[in-house]
């Protein structure tokens, strides 16, 4: 697992959100644009990749490895939560979105935050074309240990299965990433 830090430095000061772009496979030229769209909404944005990120326009950006006991979207979400807990301790929430969600909705973070607070939900998940999208969400860092236990106890379980254990605010978006991340 590789974490690339785009903007900001790890900080102990209180910041409500950290943004994480989830990269499974080749990011192509999309990573820089998606990170930039997300970085306009959060004090710090990172990319979490399941393998090395070799995008030329990310030269000069710090990278760190994080090891998690799984693969797929749930591993990427867990890695983002773990990284945040270690390096941005005062940040309680991580917004995740897939690298292929371009353009990034300009109100993504605000809508997730509002949905969680208004709905008194534990977390928020994005809905695209009427279906829950497993890589699009707002996750409380406090659930990282629960997610790690879930991964160990249910190796075939998805991030959507994990989210179903909590009160979830569903937030609909018009921007549609490819169907690969959509859960019917």
N, C-alpha and C positions, 0 to 999 in steps of 0.2 A: 504494500500500500504506500503510495507516495502522496505527500501533501505539498502543494506549492502555494506559497503565500504571495498574494498579489499586492495587497495594500494594507498599510498599518503594520504595527509591530505588536507582538504579544504584550498584553498589558494586564495589570492587576486592577486597573480602575474599572468601575462599573460601566458596562456597555450592554444594552439589552439584547442585541442580535449580532450574530456572526453569520456570514453567508458562505455556503459551501456548494460548489459546482461538482456534481458527481460524474466521473468519467469512466465509462466502461468501454474498453477497446480504443480505437483510434479517434482522437478528438478532431482531427483535421485542422482546419483553420478557424473552427468555431469557438475554441476555448477562450481566446483573448476577448472576443466580442461578448460572450456570455458572462465572463468574469467582470468585464467592464460595466455591463448593464446591471449586474448585481452589486458591484462595488459602489455605484452611485446611491444605493439605498441602505448600506450598512457601513459601520466604521472599519470593518475588516472583512475581506473575502479570501477564501482559499479554494483550491481545486483538490479534490480527493480522487485519486486514480487507482485502478486495480492493477496497474503496471506502470512502467516508466512513461512519463509524459515527455515526448520529444517534439515539442512545437517550437520552431525557431524563434517566434516572436515572444517567447517567454524567457529569453535569456536575461540573466541578471536577477531573476526572481528566486527567492530562497526555496529550497525543497527539504523536506524531512520525511523520514519513513515512520510509519505506524503499522504495527502488526496486529491483526485481528483474526480470530479463529473461524473465518467463514469466507464466503464469496458472494457476489451479486450485490444488489442494492442494499440489502441489510448490512453487509460488511462495510460498504461505503458510508452509510449513515452512522454506523457504530464508530468508524474511524474518525469521522468529523466530530462526533460527540466526545470521544476520548481526547482528541487533539485539543478541543476547546477546554475541556476540564483541566488539561495539563498546562496549556499556554495562555489561555484567556479566562482565568478562573472566575472572574466576576461576571462573565457573560452567561446568562441563564438560558438563552435560546439559540438554536441553529436553524437557519432557513436553508433547505436543500432544493436544488433543481438540477435536472439532467443537462449535460453539455449541449444536447441538441434542441434545447428550448431557446430558440432565437427567433424573434427578439424577446428579451426578458420584459414581461409586463412592468411598466414603470411604477405601478402601485403594488407589486407582489408582496413585499414585506409588510407594508401598511395594512393590506387586506387580510393577510394571515394573522397579524397581531390583533386587529380589530375582531376578527372572527373568534379567536380564542378568548379574548376578554369578554366580549358580548355573550358568547355562548357558554361561558364558564367551562370551556373544554380543556382537556389535558394537552391536546396537540391539534394541529390542523393538517389536512391533506388536500392537495389540489385535485379538482375534477376537470377533466378535459374531454370534450365531446360526450358528456354524460357519464363518463367512467372515471373511477378513481385512478390517479396516476401514482405509481409507487415511489417515484423519485422526487416528487414535488411535495414539500411539506415544511412545517414548522415544528421542531422537536425540542422539548425541554432537555437540557443537559442532564438533569437529575434522573432521567430514565435510562442512562447509559448502562448501568449495572443490570437493570431489568432486561434490557435488550441483549446484553452479553449472556445472561442466564437463559433467555429464550433461545438464542442461537445454539447454545450447548444442549439444551433439552429437546429442541425440535429442529434437527439439522435440515429438514425439508421445508420448514416454515418460511413464509415470506415476510417482508416488512409490513405488508398489508395485514397479515395474520396477527403480527405483533401489535400494530396500531389498533386492531379490533378489540384489544383488551382494555382500551381506555375510551374516554369520551372524546370523540373526534369531531372537530368542526370541519365541514366540507366546504371548500371555496372553489367556485367555478371560474375557469379562465378560458378565454377565447383562443389564446396562442396555443397551438397544438404541436407538441413534439411528436416524433414518429410513434406509431402504434405499439412499438416494442415494449414501452414502459407502461402501457395502459392495461389495467386489470378490469375485466368485464364484471 
